[in-house]
């Protein structure tokens, strides 16, 4: 068995950060269950925060961390890349996209249509609750859309494809395909808004996901999460709609 000193520092750092993020999910779950009982405007939103789903996300997320190291992705944050690359820049990009979405909603009011579709007066509740929900959700959606899927599919492809240039091409095909998952998942909600606006919103969600894939490939999964976290803090936590 390898000693800690023999373990790849990048892989070890990534696994540690993976466990910290998983722990945060469970801490938030406890906070929501004990102190913020009315955190969700729509009971269906609470489904992702059950103990079993969180356990599943943790397992596949940590598996994704390991596979990402095996398929050549950078460590989450091993000290070699500056704070600006891993935390600041991706967070500011997320903030910027959040401001864009707020501006669109102020001018169109489309989130009222979506809230009406779900039978609630507004989609989300108060600031403390939604801050915890969506900082956690930024971790969950990264696990679902990228952290496991891209490394897993790339790992399978690498068993057949040995050419590095072709593998790079495969990575970006996977990045594009996985970036379509969130817009497709939002299709039922987008059906209630005007067609041109629905297309614009789908393109924005596709763009933020592709941006996250780029950060994941270049700077590691923590940078990818920070893009979505910055976006969610502005769009969902600070702008209650």
Beta strands, then each sheet from edge to edge (+ up, - down):
end
